Amino acid sequence: MFLRREPVPFAFVSEADRFRSNVTPPPRERLGRTQLLARTLVGLTVVAGLAGSLLLGMPALQPSKVPEKSQQSEASQGR
């Protein structure tokens, strides 16, 4: 697209995006049983916490029933 680039004071900065390494990174190590179990337990704890907060919070989100009789103070009834 744009072949012309602005001059850069440091040549290595402008050529850094074109640099390709021929060295491959080492393969990832497999997780051990302990690490896998720990991550699973953390995930289950997070999911259980979200589900519990949803279940406990649902009644608060429901619209409350409107009382049939309006509430008035006793002082206003005597007038």
N, CA, C and O atoms as a GROMACS GRO file, in nm:
protein
  316
    1MET      N    1   0.083  -0.118   0.000
    1MET     CA    2   0.000   0.000   0.000
    1MET      C    3   0.088   0.125   0.000
    1MET      O    4   0.102   0.190  -0.103
    2PHE      N    5   0.146   0.158   0.115
    2PHE     CA    6   0.234   0.273   0.126
    2PHE      C    7   0.378   0.223   0.130
    2PHE      O    8   0.422   0.170   0.232
    3LEU      N    9   0.448   0.239   0.021
    3LEU     CA   10   0.586   0.192   0.017
    3LEU      C   11   0.682   0.296   0.073
    3LEU      O   12   0.789   0.261   0.123
    4ARG      N   13   0.645   0.422   0.064
    4ARG     CA   14   0.732   0.528   0.115
    4ARG      C   15   0.710   0.545   0.263
    4ARG      O   16   0.596   0.549   0.310
    5ARG      N   17   0.817   0.554   0.336
    5ARG     CA   18   0.809   0.577   0.480
    5ARG      C   19   0.884   0.705   0.514
    5ARG      O   20   0.975   0.747   0.442
    6GLU      N   21   0.843   0.764   0.623
    6GLU     CA   22   0.912   0.885   0.667
    6GLU      C   23   1.048   0.847   0.724
    6GLU      O   24   1.066   0.738   0.777
    7PRO      N   25   1.144   0.936   0.712
    7PRO     CA   26   1.276   0.905   0.768
    7PRO      C   27   1.269   0.896   0.920
    7PRO      O   28   1.203   0.976   0.987
    8VAL      N   29   1.338   0.798   0.972
    8VAL     CA   30   1.340   0.774   1.116
    8VAL      C   31   1.483   0.796   1.162
    8VAL      O   32   1.578   0.755   1.095
    9PRO      N   33   1.501   0.860   1.279
    9PRO     CA   34   1.637   0.886   1.324
    9PRO      C   35   1.718   0.758   1.346
    9PRO      O   36   1.840   0.758   1.329
   10PHE      N   37   1.652   0.652   1.384
   10PHE     CA   38   1.723   0.526   1.408
   10PHE      C   39   1.675   0.425   1.305
   10PHE      O   40   1.556   0.392   1.300
   11ALA      N   41   1.764   0.375   1.224
   11ALA     CA   42   1.728   0.286   1.114
   11ALA      C   43   1.670   0.155   1.165
   11ALA      O   44   1.582   0.098   1.102
   12PHE      N   45   1.719   0.105   1.280
   12PHE     CA   46   1.671  -0.024   1.327
   12PHE      C   47   1.525  -0.017   1.370
   12PHE      O   48   1.456  -0.120   1.371
   13VAL      N   49   1.477   0.098   1.406
   13VAL     CA   50   1.336   0.111   1.445
   13VAL      C   51   1.246   0.092   1.324
   13VAL      O   52   1.143   0.026   1.333
   14SER      N   53   1.284   0.150   1.212
   14SER     CA   54   1.201   0.139   1.092
   14SER      C   55   1.206   0.000   1.032
   14SER      O   56   1.112  -0.042   0.965
   15GLU      N   57   1.315  -0.073   1.053
   15GLU     CA   58   1.326  -0.207   0.997
   15GLU      C   59   1.283  -0.316   1.093
   15GLU      O   60   1.285  -0.434   1.057
   16ALA      N   61   1.246  -0.281   1.213
   16ALA     CA   62   1.208  -0.381   1.313
   16ALA      C   63   1.082  -0.456   1.273
   16ALA      O   64   1.068  -0.574   1.305
   17ASP      N   65   0.990  -0.390   1.202
   17ASP     CA   66   0.866  -0.460   1.165
   17ASP      C   67   0.890  -0.561   1.053
   17ASP      O   68   0.807  -0.650   1.032
   18ARG      N   69   1.001  -0.551   0.982
   18ARG     CA   70   1.030  -0.645   0.874
   18ARG      C   71   1.117  -0.760   0.920
   18ARG      O   72   1.141  -0.854   0.843
   19PHE      N   73   1.166  -0.755   1.042
   19PHE     CA   74   1.258  -0.857   1.090
   19PHE      C   75   1.183  -0.986   1.122
   19PHE      O   76   1.081  -0.983   1.192
   20ARG      N   77   1.232  -1.096   1.073
   20ARG     CA   78   1.176  -1.228   1.102
   20ARG      C   79   1.286  -1.315   1.158
   20ARG      O   80   1.395  -1.325   1.102
   21SER      N   81   1.257  -1.378   1.268
   21SER     CA   82   1.355  -1.466   1.329
   21SER      C   83   1.339  -1.606   1.274
   21SER      O   84   1.228  -1.652   1.249
   22ASN      N   85   1.451  -1.675   1.254
   22ASN     CA   86   1.445  -1.813   1.208
   22ASN      C   87   1.457  -1.911   1.326
   22ASN      O   88   1.469  -2.032   1.306
   23VAL      N   89   1.454  -1.858   1.446
   23VAL     CA   90   1.462  -1.941   1.566
   23VAL      C   91   1.320  -1.965   1.618
   23VAL      O   92   1.247  -1.871   1.648
   24THR      N   93   1.283  -2.090   1.628
   24THR     CA   94   1.149  -2.121   1.678
   24THR      C   95   1.152  -2.128   1.831
   24THR      O   96   1.247  -2.181   1.889
   25PRO      N   97   1.049  -2.076   1.895
   25PRO     CA   98   1.046  -2.083   2.040
   25PRO      C   99   1.027  -2.227   2.087
   25PRO      O  100   0.974  -2.310   2.013
   26PRO      N  101   1.071  -2.257   2.207
   26PRO     CA  102   1.054  -2.395   2.256
   26PRO      C  103   0.906  -2.426   2.276
   26PRO      O  104   0.827  -2.336   2.301
   27PRO      N  105   0.868  -2.553   2.265
   27PRO     CA  106   0.727  -2.589   2.284
   27PRO      C  107   0.685  -2.565   2.429
   27PRO      O  108   0.766  -2.571   2.521
   28ARG      N  109   0.556  -2.537   2.446
   28ARG     CA  110   0.504  -2.514   2.580
   28ARG      C  111   0.509  -2.641   2.662
   28ARG      O  112   0.489  -2.752   2.612
   29GLU      N  113   0.536  -2.622   2.790
   29GLU     CA  114   0.536  -2.737   2.879
   29GLU      C  115   0.392  -2.773   2.912
   29GLU      O  116   0.306  -2.687   2.926
   30ARG      N  117   0.368  -2.902   2.925
   30ARG     CA  118   0.234  -2.948   2.961
   30ARG      C  119   0.210  -2.921   3.108
   30ARG      O  120   0.301  -2.927   3.191
   31LEU      N  121   0.085  -2.892   3.139
   31LEU     CA  122   0.049  -2.868   3.278
   31LEU      C  123   0.050  -2.998   3.356
   31LEU      O  124   0.008  -3.102   3.305
   32GLY      N  125   0.097  -2.992   3.479
   32GLY     CA  126   0.095  -3.109   3.565
   32GLY      C  127  -0.045  -3.130   3.621
   32GLY      O  128  -0.133  -3.045   3.606
   33ARG      N  129  -0.064  -3.242   3.685
   33ARG     CA  130  -0.196  -3.272   3.743
   33ARG      C  131  -0.235  -3.169   3.848
   33ARG      O  132  -0.351  -3.128   3.855
   34THR      N  133  -0.138  -3.128   3.929
   34THR     CA  134  -0.167  -3.032   4.036
   34THR      C  135  -0.211  -2.899   3.978
   34THR      O  136  -0.308  -2.840   4.024
   35GLN      N  137  -0.140  -2.851   3.876
   35GLN     CA  138  -0.176  -2.724   3.815
   35GLN      C  139  -0.311  -2.732   3.745
   35GLN      O  140  -0.391  -2.639   3.753
   36LEU      N  141  -0.336  -2.842   3.678
   36LEU     CA  142  -0.463  -2.860   3.609
   36LEU      C  143  -0.578  -2.864   3.710
   36LEU      O  144  -0.683  -2.804   3.687
   37LEU      N  145  -0.559  -2.936   3.820
   37LEU     CA  146  -0.662  -2.944   3.924
   37LEU      C  147  -0.684  -2.807   3.988
   37LEU      O  148  -0.798  -2.769   4.015
   38ALA      N  149  -0.578  -2.733   4.013
   38ALA     CA  150  -0.590  -2.601   4.074
   38ALA      C  151  -0.667  -2.506   3.983
   38ALA      O  152  -0.754  -2.433   4.029
   39ARG      N  153  -0.635  -2.506   3.855
   39ARG     CA  154  -0.706  -2.418   3.761
   39ARG      C  155  -0.853  -2.458   3.749
   39ARG      O  156  -0.941  -2.372   3.738
   40THR      N  157  -0.880  -2.587   3.751
   40THR     CA  158  -1.018  -2.633   3.744
   40THR      C  159  -1.096  -2.589   3.867
   40THR      O  160  -1.209  -2.543   3.856
   41LEU      N  161  -1.035  -2.603   3.984
   41LEU     CA  162  -1.103  -2.561   4.108
   41LEU      C  163  -1.128  -2.411   4.112
   41LEU      O  164  -1.233  -2.367   4.158
   42VAL      N  165  -1.033  -2.334   4.065
   42VAL     CA  166  -1.052  -2.188   4.060
   42VAL      C  167  -1.167  -2.154   3.965
   42VAL      O  168  -1.251  -2.070   3.997
   43GLY      N  169  -1.169  -2.218   3.850
   43GLY     CA  170  -1.278  -2.193   3.754
   43GLY      C  171  -1.413  -2.231   3.810
   43GLY      O  172  -1.511  -2.158   3.794
   44LEU      N  173  -1.419  -2.348   3.875
   44LEU     CA  174  -1.547  -2.390   3.935
   44LEU      C  175  -1.590  -2.297   4.048
   44LEU      O  176  -1.709  -2.271   4.064
   45THR      N  177  -1.495  -2.247   4.124
   45THR     CA  178  -1.528  -2.154   4.232
   45THR      C  179  -1.584  -2.023   4.176
   45THR      O  180  -1.680  -1.970   4.231
   46VAL      N  181  -1.526  -1.974   4.070
   46VAL     CA  182  -1.576  -1.851   4.008
   46VAL      C  183  -1.716  -1.872   3.952
   46VAL      O  184  -1.805  -1.789   3.973
   47VAL      N  185  -1.737  -1.983   3.883
   47VAL     CA  186  -1.870  -2.011   3.826
   47VAL      C  187  -1.973  -2.030   3.936
   47VAL      O  188  -2.085  -1.981   3.925
   48ALA      N  189  -1.936  -2.102   4.043
   48ALA     CA  190  -2.030  -2.122   4.154
   48ALA      C  191  -2.062  -1.990   4.223
   48ALA      O  192  -2.176  -1.968   4.264
   49GLY      N  193  -1.965  -1.903   4.236
   49GLY     CA  194  -1.990  -1.772   4.297
   49GLY      C  195  -2.084  -1.688   4.213
   49GLY      O  196  -2.174  -1.623   4.266
   50LEU      N  197  -2.065  -1.689   4.081
   50LEU     CA  198  -2.155  -1.614   3.994
   50LEU      C  199  -2.297  -1.671   3.996
   50LEU      O  200  -2.395  -1.597   4.000
   51ALA      N  201  -2.307  -1.804   3.994
   51ALA     CA  202  -2.439  -1.866   3.997
   51ALA      C  203  -2.508  -1.840   4.132
   51ALA      O  204  -2.628  -1.814   4.136
   52GLY      N  205  -2.432  -1.848   4.240
   52GLY     CA  206  -2.490  -1.822   4.372
   52GLY      C  207  -2.536  -1.678   4.387
   52GLY      O  208  -2.643  -1.653   4.442
   53SER      N  209  -2.457  -1.584   4.338
   53SER     CA  210  -2.499  -1.445   4.348
   53SER      C  211  -2.621  -1.417   4.261
   53SER      O  212  -2.705  -1.334   4.295
   54LEU      N  213  -2.630  -1.486   4.150
   54LEU     CA  214  -2.749  -1.470   4.065
   54LEU      C  215  -2.872  -1.526   4.134
   54LEU      O  216  -2.978  -1.464   4.134
   55LEU      N  217  -2.858  -1.646   4.194
   55LEU     CA  218  -2.972  -1.706   4.262
   55LEU      C  219  -3.016  -1.624   4.384
   55LEU      O  220  -3.135  -1.608   4.408
   56LEU      N  221  -2.919  -1.574   4.459
   56LEU     CA  222  -2.954  -1.495   4.577
   56LEU      C  223  -3.001  -1.354   4.540
   56LEU      O  224  -3.076  -1.292   4.616
   57GLY      N  225  -2.958  -1.304   4.427
   57GLY     CA  226  -2.996  -1.169   4.388
   57GLY      C  227  -3.125  -1.160   4.310
   57GLY      O  228  -3.182  -1.051   4.298
   58MET      N  229  -3.174  -1.272   4.258
   58MET     CA  230  -3.298  -1.268   4.179
   58MET      C  231  -3.419  -1.216   4.258
   58MET      O  232  -3.495  -1.137   4.202
   59PRO      N  233  -3.440  -1.255   4.383
   59PRO     CA  234  -3.556  -1.200   4.454
   59PRO      C  235  -3.549  -1.048   4.469
   59PRO      O  236  -3.653  -0.982   4.471
   60ALA      N  237  -3.431  -0.992   4.479
   60ALA     CA  238  -3.419  -0.847   4.492
   60ALA      C  239  -3.451  -0.777   4.361
   60ALA      O  240  -3.487  -0.659   4.362
   61LEU      N  241  -3.439  -0.846   4.248
   61LEU     CA  242  -3.467  -0.786   4.120
   61LEU      C  243  -3.615  -0.794   4.081
   61LEU      O  244  -3.659  -0.725   3.990
   62GLN      N  245  -3.690  -0.877   4.151
   62GLN     CA  246  -3.833  -0.892   4.121
   62GLN      C  247  -3.909  -0.769   4.170
   62GLN      O  248  -3.877  -0.715   4.277
   63PRO      N  249  -4.007  -0.723   4.094
   63PRO     CA  250  -4.086  -0.608   4.141
   63PRO      C  251  -4.167  -0.648   4.265
   63PRO      O  252  -4.228  -0.755   4.270
   64SER      N  253  -4.164  -0.561   4.363
   64SER     CA  254  -4.236  -0.592   4.486
   64SER      C  255  -4.385  -0.566   4.467
   64SER      O  256  -4.425  -0.485   4.384
   65LYS      N  257  -4.466  -0.635   4.546
   65LYS     CA  258  -4.611  -0.616   4.539
   65LYS      C  259  -4.647  -0.482   4.601
   65LYS      O  260  -4.594  -0.444   4.706
   66VAL      N  261  -4.736  -0.412   4.535
   66VAL     CA  262  -4.779  -0.281   4.584
   66VAL      C  263  -4.881  -0.305   4.694
   66VAL      O  264  -4.977  -0.379   4.673
   67PRO      N  265  -4.863  -0.244   4.812
   67PRO     CA  266  -4.963  -0.262   4.918
   67PRO      C  267  -5.095  -0.200   4.877
   67PRO      O  268  -5.100  -0.095   4.813
   68GLU      N  269  -5.206  -0.268   4.916
   68GLU     CA  270  -5.338  -0.220   4.879
   68GLU      C  271  -5.375  -0.092   4.953
   68GLU      O  272  -5.439  -0.003   4.897
   69LYS      N  273  -5.335  -0.082   5.077
   69LYS     CA  274  -5.366   0.036   5.157
   69LYS      C  275  -5.242   0.124   5.162
   69LYS      O  276  -5.133   0.077   5.195
   70SER      N  277  -5.258   0.250   5.129
   70SER     CA  278  -5.143   0.338   5.132
   70SER      C  279  -5.104   0.366   5.276
   70SER      O  280  -5.190   0.374   5.365
   71GLN      N  281  -4.980   0.379   5.298
   71GLN     CA  282  -4.931   0.400   5.434
   71GLN      C  283  -4.936   0.549   5.468
   71GLN      O  284  -4.885   0.633   5.393
   72GLN      N  285  -4.997   0.578   5.580
   72GLN     CA  286  -5.003   0.716   5.627
   72GLN      C  287  -4.965   0.716   5.774
   72GLN      O  288  -4.986   0.618   5.847
   73SER      N  289  -4.909   0.826   5.815
   73SER     CA  290  -4.871   0.835   5.954
   73SER      C  291  -4.993   0.859   6.043
   73SER      O  292  -5.096   0.907   5.995
   74GLU      N  293  -4.983   0.828   6.169
   74GLU     CA  294  -5.095   0.848   6.261
   74GLU      C  295  -5.122   0.994   6.284
   74GLU      O  296  -5.236   1.031   6.315
   75ALA      N  297  -5.023   1.079   6.270
   75ALA     CA  298  -5.042   1.223   6.291
   75ALA      C  299  -5.132   1.281   6.185
   75ALA      O  300  -5.208   1.373   6.214
   76SER      N  301  -5.126   1.231   6.063
   76SER     CA  302  -5.209   1.288   5.956
   76SER      C  303  -5.353   1.241   5.965
   76SER      O  304  -5.441   1.303   5.904
   77GLN      N  305  -5.382   1.134   6.037
   77GLN     CA  306  -5.520   1.085   6.047
   77GLN      C  307  -5.603   1.169   6.143
   77GLN      O  308  -5.725   1.175   6.128
   78GLY      N  309  -5.544   1.231   6.238
   78GLY     CA  310  -5.620   1.308   6.336
   78GLY      C  311  -5.660   1.445   6.290
   78GLY      O  312  -5.728   1.514   6.366
   79ARG      N  313  -5.625   1.487   6.177
   79ARG     CA  314  -5.658   1.623   6.132
   79ARG      C  315  -5.786   1.632   6.060
   79ARG      O  316  -5.825   1.741   6.017
   0.00000   0.00000   0.00000
